[in-house]
Amino acid sequence: EGLVARVTPAVRGGATSVQVRLKGAAPREVVEIARSIISRVSVPVIVNDRADIALAAGAAGVHVGEADLPVAAIRRFTPPGFIIGASLGSDAELPNAKEADYVGIGPVYGSDSKSDAGTAIGVEGFKRLAALTDHPAIAVGGITADRALQITVSGAVGVAVINAIFKAPD
């Protein structure tokens, strides 16, 4: 589990972003890696799970799941313009997701990139959850080039990919 390339067109004016997701790394290491990436890319860098690490690294934002600090709490100590994304995979996660700038909905398809992703919700599940929020919806989980078209036609403004980049032959 390393970097997640997350295409988030509605987050910052059509820009792709890069999410740093290093679950097993020490906080200091994540800050150093995020800073290194920030210095090398011209797109927003989002840190997974930890707003404190995102702020320390100078990242554009954070992406949180249901077990992380709630979006409303993060808003209390982050500056204006700090991007906060939230995972949305079930109705139970809606209250937290409604406070976010964008939602990562899924897993749409099964994925071997993230062991804690949960059960695939399918395209219909994605469409249903996306309709319950007013925020840009990013499709996550098992997204391939072929599936990206299908899910964007179904309402996704972007997709999050890991294997489609890191396991690609080219």
Accessible surface in RSA format (square Angstrom, percent):
REM  Atomic radii and reference values for relative SASA: ProtOr
REM  Chains: A
REM  Algorithm: Lee & Richards
REM  Probe-radius: 1.40
REM  Slices: 20
REM RES _ NUM      All-atoms   Total-Side   Main-Chain    Non-polar    All polar
REM                ABS   REL    ABS   REL    ABS   REL    ABS   REL    ABS   REL
RES GLU A   1   111.34  63.9  41.44  31.4  69.90 166.4  34.06  65.9  77.28  63.1
RES GLY A   2    30.76  37.9   0.00   N/A  30.76  37.9  20.22  55.5  10.55  23.6
RES LEU A   3    55.27  30.8  50.41  36.1   4.86  12.2  50.41  35.4   4.86  13.1
RES VAL A   4     6.83   4.5   6.83   6.2   0.00   0.0   6.83   5.9   0.00   0.0
RES ALA A   5    15.67  14.4  15.14  23.4   0.54   1.2  15.37  21.6   0.31   0.8
RES ARG A   6    14.76   6.2  14.76   7.5   0.00   0.0   0.05   0.1  14.71   8.9
RES VAL A   7    50.91  33.5  50.91  46.1   0.00   0.0  50.91  44.2   0.00   0.0
RES THR A   8     1.48   1.1   1.47   1.5   0.01   0.0   0.94   1.3   0.54   0.8
RES PRO A   9    44.59  32.5  39.71  36.2   4.88  17.7  40.24  33.2   4.35  27.0
RES ALA A  10    49.85  45.8  18.10  27.9  31.75  72.2  28.42  40.0  21.43  56.8
RES VAL A  11    26.79  17.6   2.35   2.1  24.45  58.9   6.63   5.8  20.16  54.7
RES ARG A  12   100.80  42.3  90.38  46.1  10.42  24.8  39.78  54.4  61.02  37.0
RES GLY A  13    88.70 109.4   0.00   N/A  88.70 109.4  46.99 128.9  41.72  93.4
RES GLY A  14    54.32  67.0   0.00   N/A  54.32  67.0  23.56  64.7  30.76  68.9
RES ALA A  15    28.96  26.6  19.79  30.5   9.16  20.8  28.02  39.5   0.94   2.5
RES THR A  16    57.40  40.8  54.27  55.0   3.13   7.5  28.47  38.2  28.93  43.7
RES SER A  17     0.89   0.8   0.89   1.2   0.00   0.0   0.48   1.0   0.41   0.6
RES VAL A  18    26.64  17.5  26.64  24.1   0.00   0.0  26.64  23.1   0.00   0.0
RES GLN A  19     1.11   0.6   1.11   0.8   0.00   0.0   0.00   0.0   1.11   0.8
RES VAL A  20     1.21   0.8   0.00   0.0   1.21   2.9   0.00   0.0   1.21   3.3
RES ARG A  21     6.15   2.6   6.15   3.1   0.00   0.0   4.40   6.0   1.75   1.1
RES LEU A  22    38.84  21.6  26.38  18.9  12.46  31.3  28.11  19.7  10.73  28.9
RES LYS A  23   101.53  49.5  67.50  41.4  34.04  81.0  50.20  45.2  51.33  54.7
RES GLY A  24    85.59 105.5   0.00   N/A  85.59 105.5  44.01 120.8  41.58  93.1
RES ALA A  25    28.37  26.1   7.00  10.8  21.37  48.6  12.39  17.5  15.98  42.3
RES ALA A  26    57.24  52.6  47.25  72.9  10.00  22.7  53.39  75.2   3.86  10.2
RES PRO A  27    67.16  49.0  66.53  60.6   0.63   2.3  67.16  55.5   0.00   0.0
RES ARG A  28   186.18  78.2 178.51  91.0   7.67  18.3  61.94  84.6 124.25  75.3
RES GLU A  29    81.82  47.0  79.93  60.5   1.89   4.5  24.74  47.9  57.08  46.6
RES VAL A  30    10.00   6.6  10.00   9.1   0.00   0.0  10.00   8.7   0.00   0.0
RES VAL A  31    20.19  13.3  20.19  18.3   0.00   0.0  20.19  17.5   0.00   0.0
RES GLU A  32   100.26  57.6  92.55  70.0   7.71  18.4  37.92  73.3  62.34  50.9
RES ILE A  33    55.93  31.8  53.96  40.2   1.97   4.7  55.93  40.3   0.00   0.0
RES ALA A  34     0.00   0.0   0.00   0.0   0.00   0.0   0.00   0.0   0.00   0.0
RES ARG A  35   126.84  53.3 121.08  61.7   5.77  13.7  41.17  56.3  85.67  51.9
RES SER A  36    44.66  37.7  37.86  50.5   6.80  15.7  28.48  60.6  16.18  22.7
RES ILE A  37    23.18  13.2  22.19  16.5   0.98   2.4  23.18  16.7   0.00   0.0
RES ILE A  38    56.07  31.9  46.24  34.4   9.83  23.7  46.78  33.7   9.29  25.2
RES SER A  39    89.50  75.6  47.59  63.5  41.91  96.5  49.55 105.5  39.95  56.0
RES ARG A  40   182.32  76.6 144.75  73.8  37.57  89.5  65.21  89.1 117.12  71.0
RES VAL A  41    55.43  36.5  35.39  32.0  20.04  48.3  40.97  35.6  14.46  39.2
RES SER A  42   120.46 101.8  77.03 102.8  43.44 100.1  57.09 121.6  63.38  88.8
RES VAL A  43    43.37  28.5  33.35  30.2  10.02  24.1  35.98  31.3   7.39  20.0
RES PRO A  44    20.07  14.6  11.58  10.6   8.49  30.8  19.32  16.0   0.75   4.7
RES VAL A  45     3.40   2.2   1.02   0.9   2.38   5.7   1.02   0.9   2.38   6.5
RES ILE A  46     1.11   0.6   1.11   0.8   0.00   0.0   1.11   0.8   0.00   0.0
RES VAL A  47     1.24   0.8   1.24   1.1   0.00   0.0   1.24   1.1   0.00   0.0
RES ASN A  48    18.28  12.6  10.78  10.4   7.50  18.1   1.68   4.0  16.60  16.0
RES ASP A  49    28.43  19.9  22.64  22.5   5.79  13.7   7.02  16.5  21.40  21.3
RES ARG A  50   100.71  42.3  99.01  50.5   1.70   4.0  41.92  57.3  58.79  35.6
RES ALA A  51     5.08   4.7   0.85   1.3   4.23   9.6   0.85   1.2   4.23  11.2
RES ASP A  52    72.51  50.8  64.30  64.0   8.21  19.4  40.67  95.7  31.83  31.7
RES ILE A  53     9.93   5.7   9.13   6.8   0.80   1.9   9.93   7.2   0.00   0.0
RES ALA A  54     0.00   0.0   0.00   0.0   0.00   0.0   0.00   0.0   0.00   0.0
RES LEU A  55    64.20  35.8  45.85  32.8  18.35  46.1  47.03  33.0  17.16  46.2
RES ALA A  56    53.71  49.4  32.23  49.7  21.47  48.9  45.10  63.5   8.60  22.8
RES ALA A  57     7.47   6.9   0.00   0.0   7.47  17.0   0.59   0.8   6.88  18.2
RES GLY A  58    54.89  67.7   0.00   N/A  54.89  67.7  33.77  92.7  21.12  47.3
RES ALA A  59    10.46   9.6   0.00   0.0  10.46  23.8   0.28   0.4  10.18  27.0
RES ALA A  60    20.64  19.0   7.54  11.6  13.10  29.8  17.55  24.7   3.09   8.2
RES GLY A  61     0.00   0.0   0.00   N/A   0.00   0.0   0.00   0.0   0.00   0.0
RES VAL A  62     0.00   0.0   0.00   0.0   0.00   0.0   0.00   0.0   0.00   0.0
RES HIS A  63     6.98   3.8   6.95   4.8   0.03   0.1   4.51   4.7   2.46   2.9
RES VAL A  64     0.14   0.1   0.00   0.0   0.14   0.3   0.13   0.1   0.01   0.0
RES GLY A  65    16.83  20.7   0.00   N/A  16.83  20.7  15.49  42.5   1.34   3.0
RES GLU A  66    95.47  54.8  73.32  55.5  22.15  52.7  38.88  75.2  56.59  46.2
RES ALA A  67   109.01 100.2  65.57 101.2  43.43  98.8  76.76 108.1  32.25  85.4
RES ASP A  68    38.57  27.0  24.08  24.0  14.49  34.3   8.01  18.8  30.56  30.5
RES LEU A  69    88.75  49.4  78.79  56.4   9.96  25.0  82.00  57.6   6.75  18.2
RES PRO A  70    68.59  50.0  67.23  61.3   1.37   5.0  68.59  56.6   0.00   0.0
RES VAL A  71     0.00   0.0   0.00   0.0   0.00   0.0   0.00   0.0   0.00   0.0
RES ALA A  72    42.52  39.1  37.28  57.5   5.23  11.9  39.26  55.3   3.26   8.6
RES ALA A  73    18.52  17.0  16.54  25.5   1.98   4.5  16.54  23.3   1.98   5.2
RES ILE A  74     0.41   0.2   0.41   0.3   0.00   0.0   0.41   0.3   0.00   0.0
RES ARG A  75    93.40  39.2  76.19  38.8  17.20  41.0  49.57  67.8  43.82  26.6
RES ARG A  76   193.83  81.4 153.98  78.5  39.85  94.9  71.20  97.3 122.63  74.3
RES PHE A  77    98.54  49.3  72.24  44.7  26.31  68.5  81.13  49.2  17.41  49.8
RES THR A  78    19.64  14.0   2.64   2.7  17.00  40.5   1.08   1.4  18.56  28.1
RES PRO A  79    71.77  52.3  60.29  55.0  11.48  41.7  67.20  55.5   4.57  28.4
RES PRO A  80   139.21 101.5 107.23  97.7  31.99 116.3 120.20  99.2  19.01 118.1
RES GLY A  81    58.22  71.8   0.00   N/A  58.22  71.8  41.44 113.7  16.78  37.6
RES PHE A  82    13.44   6.7   4.84   3.0   8.60  22.4   8.52   5.2   4.92  14.1
RES ILE A  83     7.82   4.5   7.30   5.4   0.53   1.3   7.82   5.6   0.00   0.0
RES ILE A  84     0.00   0.0   0.00   0.0   0.00   0.0   0.00   0.0   0.00   0.0
RES GLY A  85     0.00   0.0   0.00   N/A   0.00   0.0   0.00   0.0   0.00   0.0
RES ALA A  86     0.00   0.0   0.00   0.0   0.00   0.0   0.00   0.0   0.00   0.0
RES SER A  87    29.79  25.2  27.55  36.8   2.24   5.2  19.05  40.6  10.74  15.0
RES LEU A  88     0.66   0.4   0.00   0.0   0.66   1.7   0.09   0.1   0.57   1.5
RES GLY A  89    23.35  28.8   0.00   N/A  23.35  28.8  10.79  29.6  12.56  28.1
RES SER A  90    48.13  40.7  44.87  59.9   3.26   7.5  40.46  86.2   7.66  10.7
RES ASP A  91    75.20  52.7  65.87  65.6   9.33  22.1  30.60  72.0  44.60  44.5
RES ALA A  92    81.13  74.6  55.82  86.1  25.30  57.6  68.78  96.9  12.35  32.7
RES GLU A  93    32.43  18.6  32.32  24.4   0.11   0.3   3.29   6.4  29.14  23.8
RES LEU A  94    22.79  12.7  22.79  16.3   0.00   0.0  22.79  16.0   0.00   0.0
RES PRO A  95    94.54  68.9  82.16  74.9  12.38  45.0  88.75  73.3   5.79  36.0
RES ASN A  96    23.56  16.3  16.66  16.1   6.90  16.6  17.95  43.2   5.62   5.4
RES ALA A  97     0.00   0.0   0.00   0.0   0.00   0.0   0.00   0.0   0.00   0.0
RES LYS A  98   109.92  53.6  95.96  58.9  13.95  33.2  50.33  45.3  59.59  63.5
RES GLU A  99    88.81  51.0  79.54  60.2   9.27  22.1  12.93  25.0  75.88  62.0
RES ALA A 100     1.81   1.7   0.00   0.0   1.81   4.1   0.00   0.0   1.81   4.8
RES ASP A 101    56.48  39.6  44.32  44.1  12.16  28.8  19.11  45.0  37.38  37.3
RES TYR A 102     0.50   0.2   0.50   0.3   0.00   0.0   0.47   0.4   0.03   0.0
RES VAL A 103     0.00   0.0   0.00   0.0   0.00   0.0   0.00   0.0   0.00   0.0
RES GLY A 104     2.17   2.7   0.00   N/A   2.17   2.7   0.46   1.2   1.71   3.8
RES ILE A 105     0.00   0.0   0.00   0.0   0.00   0.0   0.00   0.0   0.00   0.0
RES GLY A 106    10.52  13.0   0.00   N/A  10.52  13.0   0.34   0.9  10.18  22.8
RES PRO A 107     8.85   6.5   8.50   7.7   0.35   1.3   8.57   7.1   0.28   1.7
RES VAL A 108     0.90   0.6   0.00   0.0   0.90   2.2   0.00   0.0   0.90   2.4
RES TYR A 109    33.09  15.4  30.69  17.5   2.40   6.2  33.09  24.9   0.00   0.0
RES GLY A 110    55.47  68.4   0.00   N/A  55.47  68.4  35.92  98.6  19.56  43.8
RES SER A 111    42.59  36.0   8.40  11.2  34.19  78.8   9.98  21.2  32.61  45.7
RES ASP A 112   114.36  80.1  76.27  75.9  38.09  90.1  48.39 113.9  65.97  65.8
RES SER A 113    21.23  17.9   4.58   6.1  16.66  38.4  12.38  26.4   8.85  12.4
RES LYS A 114    69.29  33.8  66.67  40.9   2.62   6.2  22.57  20.3  46.72  49.8
RES SER A 115   114.45  96.7  70.67  94.3  43.78 100.9  58.50 124.6  55.96  78.4
RES ASP A 116    95.52  66.9  63.34  63.0  32.18  76.1  45.91 108.0  49.61  49.5
RES ALA A 117    27.70  25.5  10.67  16.5  17.02  38.7  14.07  19.8  13.62  36.1
RES GLY A 118    62.10  76.6   0.00   N/A  62.10  76.6  39.58 108.6  22.52  50.4
RES THR A 119   121.46  86.4 104.07 105.5  17.38  41.4  74.33  99.8  47.13  71.2
RES ALA A 120    46.81  43.0  25.32  39.1  21.49  48.9  25.32  35.7  21.49  56.9
RES ILE A 121    46.08  26.2  23.65  17.6  22.43  54.1  31.48  22.7  14.60  39.6
RES GLY A 122    26.22  32.3   0.00   N/A  26.22  32.3  25.31  69.4   0.92   2.1
RES VAL A 123    23.20  15.3  18.58  16.8   4.62  11.1  18.58  16.1   4.62  12.5
RES GLU A 124   120.75  69.3 115.61  87.5   5.13  12.2  68.72 132.9  52.03  42.5
RES GLY A 125    14.90  18.4   0.00   N/A  14.90  18.4  13.32  36.6   1.57   3.5
RES PHE A 126     0.00   0.0   0.00   0.0   0.00   0.0   0.00   0.0   0.00   0.0
RES LYS A 127    83.02  40.5  76.66  47.0   6.35  15.1  36.62  33.0  46.40  49.4
RES ARG A 128   120.80  50.7 112.13  57.2   8.67  20.6  71.85  98.2  48.95  29.7
RES LEU A 129     2.20   1.2   2.20   1.6   0.00   0.0   2.20   1.5   0.00   0.0
RES ALA A 130    20.82  19.1  12.62  19.5   8.20  18.7  12.77  18.0   8.05  21.3
RES ALA A 131    86.99  80.0  46.63  72.0  40.35  91.8  59.27  83.5  27.72  73.4
RES LEU A 132    70.41  39.2  60.98  43.6   9.43  23.7  65.98  46.3   4.43  11.9
RES THR A 133    12.77   9.1   0.02   0.0  12.75  30.4   2.70   3.6  10.07  15.2
RES ASP A 134   149.81 104.9 111.96 111.4  37.84  89.5  37.92  89.2 111.89 111.6
RES HIS A 135    52.30  28.6  42.68  29.7   9.62  24.6  30.83  31.8  21.46  25.0
RES PRO A 136    35.31  25.7  27.95  25.5   7.37  26.8  34.49  28.5   0.82   5.1
RES ALA A 137     5.34   4.9   3.87   6.0   1.48   3.4   3.87   5.4   1.48   3.9
RES ILE A 138     0.00   0.0   0.00   0.0   0.00   0.0   0.00   0.0   0.00   0.0
RES ALA A 139     0.00   0.0   0.00   0.0   0.00   0.0   0.00   0.0   0.00   0.0
RES VAL A 140    28.98  19.1  28.98  26.2   0.00   0.0  28.98  25.2   0.00   0.0
RES GLY A 141    15.64  19.3   0.00   N/A  15.64  19.3  10.06  27.6   5.58  12.5
RES GLY A 142    19.02  23.5   0.00   N/A  19.02  23.5  14.20  39.0   4.82  10.8
RES ILE A 143     9.04   5.1   0.40   0.3   8.64  20.8   0.40   0.3   8.64  23.4
RES THR A 144    62.40  44.4  61.03  61.9   1.37   3.3  59.18  79.5   3.22   4.9
RES ALA A 145    88.18  81.1  66.09 102.0  22.09  50.3  74.29 104.6  13.89  36.8
RES ASP A 146   126.09  88.3 110.12 109.6  15.97  37.8  33.65  79.2  92.44  92.2
RES ARG A 147    86.98  36.5  86.13  43.9   0.85   2.0  12.19  16.7  74.80  45.3
RES ALA A 148    23.78  21.9  23.49  36.3   0.29   0.7  23.78  33.5   0.00   0.0
RES LEU A 149   126.79  70.6 122.15  87.4   4.64  11.7 125.77  88.3   1.01   2.7
RES GLN A 150    93.92  52.5  85.79  62.7   8.14  19.4  35.04  74.6  58.89  44.7
RES ILE A 151     0.00   0.0   0.00   0.0   0.00   0.0   0.00   0.0   0.00   0.0
RES THR A 152    57.93  41.2  43.88  44.5  14.05  33.5  35.85  48.2  22.08  33.4
RES VAL A 153   118.63  78.1  86.87  78.6  31.76  76.5  94.60  82.2  24.03  65.2
RES SER A 154    23.67  20.0   9.53  12.7  14.14  32.6   7.05  15.0  16.61  23.3
RES GLY A 155    45.45  56.0   0.00   N/A  45.45  56.0  31.87  87.5  13.58  30.4
RES ALA A 156     7.11   6.5   0.00   0.0   7.11  16.2   0.00   0.0   7.11  18.8
RES VAL A 157    59.65  39.2  45.40  41.1  14.25  34.3  52.11  45.3   7.54  20.4
RES GLY A 158     3.69   4.6   0.00   N/A   3.69   4.6   3.69  10.1   0.00   0.0
RES VAL A 159    16.07  10.6  16.07  14.6   0.00   0.0  16.07  14.0   0.00   0.0
RES ALA A 160     7.62   7.0   4.23   6.5   3.39   7.7   4.42   6.2   3.19   8.5
RES VAL A 161    14.80   9.7  11.47  10.4   3.33   8.0  14.80  12.9   0.00   0.0
RES ILE A 162    44.43  25.3  39.54  29.5   4.89  11.8  39.54  28.5   4.89  13.3
RES ASN A 163    47.52  32.8  42.27  40.8   5.25  12.7  22.63  54.5  24.89  24.1
RES ALA A 164    42.47  39.0  14.00  21.6  28.47  64.8  26.77  37.7  15.70  41.6
RES ILE A 165    84.78  48.2  71.19  53.0  13.59  32.8  73.88  53.2  10.90  29.6
RES PHE A 166   115.37  57.7  83.85  51.9  31.52  82.0  87.30  52.9  28.06  80.3
RES LYS A 167   138.91  67.8 108.42  66.5  30.48  72.6  85.48  76.9  53.43  56.9
RES ALA A 168    43.31  39.8  18.49  28.5  24.82  56.5  23.17  32.6  20.14  53.3
RES PRO A 169   146.87 107.0 100.64  91.7  46.23 168.0 113.31  93.6  33.56 208.6
RES ASP A 170   170.18 119.2 114.69 114.2  55.49 131.2  59.64 140.4 110.55 110.2
END  Absolute sums over single chains surface
CHAIN  1 A     8258.9       5905.6       2353.4       4915.0       3343.9
END  Absolute sums over all chains
TOTAL          8258.9       5905.6       2353.4       4915.0       3343.9
